[in-house]
Amino acid sequence: MHEKIKKLSLLVDKLIEQNFKLKTENKSLVNRVGAMEKEISGLTKENQNLVIEQNNDNE
């Protein structure tokens, strides 16, 4: 019985460690996605400004 408890305890420890790693990785990915969305937004605005400038130059 003692051996089963020890094995279960080790499994629980591994699960806790995996959970922490996954949460950390998830937070990192969420931050990266946010940064990319911000960059895309900036590039979209820059592109719109270039199109407006090009249209103004053609007039």
QUIBEL-V289767 format. One record per backbone hydrogen bond with DSSP energy under -1.0 kcal/mol. NH is the residue of the N-H (numbers start at 1). CO is the residue of the C=O. If there is no record, write none. Layout:
# QUIBEL-V289767
nh-><NH;NH>
co-><CO;CO>
This chain:
# QUIBEL-V289767
nh-><5;6;7;8;9;10;11;12;13;14;15;16;17;18;19;20;21;22;23;24;25;26;27;28;29;30;31;32;33;34;35;36;37;38;39;40;41;42;43;44;45;46;47;48;49;50;51;52;53;54;55;56;57;58>
co-><1;2;3;4;5;6;7;8;9;10;11;12;13;14;15;16;17;18;19;20;21;22;23;24;25;26;27;28;29;30;31;32;33;34;35;36;37;38;39;40;41;42;43;44;45;46;47;48;49;50;51;52;53;54>
